[in-house]
Amino acid sequence: MVRSIKVWYDGEADYLEVLFSKKPGFMRETNNDAVMERVDEEGNILGFSVIGVSQHQKQKPLTAELT
């Protein structure tokens, strides 16, 4: 089965978003202030976003728990 993802990066806002699905959903916090997860109504992960991507280059790897 072929699966695709969409990756968006806005250099001006220093914002990265990765989407696994086109389903409707909403963003919610993770245990890392820089990372938000996108979930559907059942809580299934649809993707995630990272704010301040360039600031995290020195903190390798950037970790967050997606639930």
C-alpha positions as CSV (number, residue, x, y, z in Angstrom):
1,M,0.0,0.0,0.0
2,V,1.4,3.4,-1.0
3,R,1.1,6.1,1.6
4,S,1.9,9.7,1.1
5,I,2.6,12.6,3.5
6,K,2.6,16.3,2.9
7,V,5.3,18.5,4.4
8,W,5.0,22.3,4.6
9,Y,7.6,24.7,5.7
10,D,7.1,28.4,6.1
11,G,10.6,30.0,6.4
12,E,9.3,33.4,7.3
13,A,7.3,32.0,10.2
14,D,9.9,29.2,10.9
15,Y,7.0,26.7,11.0
16,L,7.0,23.1,9.8
17,E,3.8,21.0,9.4
18,V,3.7,17.3,8.4
19,L,0.3,15.8,7.5
20,F,-0.3,12.0,7.2
21,S,-4.0,12.4,6.3
22,K,-6.4,14.9,4.7
23,K,-9.1,14.2,7.3
24,P,-10.6,17.1,9.2
25,G,-9.0,17.5,12.6
26,F,-7.7,19.9,15.2
27,M,-4.4,20.8,16.9
28,R,-3.6,19.9,20.5
29,E,-0.6,20.4,22.7
30,T,2.1,17.8,23.4
31,N,4.7,17.6,26.1
32,N,7.0,19.8,24.1
33,D,6.0,23.5,23.8
34,A,7.3,23.6,20.2
35,V,5.3,20.6,18.9
36,M,1.6,20.3,18.3
37,E,-0.2,17.2,17.1
38,R,-3.1,17.2,14.7
39,V,-5.8,14.6,15.6
40,D,-9.3,13.7,14.4
41,E,-12.4,13.4,16.6
42,E,-11.4,9.9,17.7
43,G,-7.9,11.0,18.7
44,N,-6.1,9.4,15.8
45,I,-2.9,11.3,14.8
46,L,-3.2,13.0,11.4
47,G,0.1,14.9,11.6
48,F,2.1,17.3,13.7
49,S,3.7,20.8,13.5
50,V,6.9,22.4,14.9
51,I,7.2,26.1,15.7
52,G,10.7,27.7,15.7
53,V,12.3,24.9,13.7
54,S,15.6,26.6,13.2
55,Q,16.0,27.2,16.9
56,H,16.0,23.4,17.5
57,Q,18.9,22.6,15.3
58,K,21.2,22.6,18.3
59,Q,18.9,20.3,20.3
60,K,19.2,17.1,18.3
61,P,16.9,15.3,18.3
62,L,13.8,17.3,19.0
63,T,11.4,14.9,20.9
64,A,7.7,15.0,21.7
65,E,5.2,12.4,22.7
66,L,2.3,12.0,20.3
67,T,-0.6,10.3,21.9
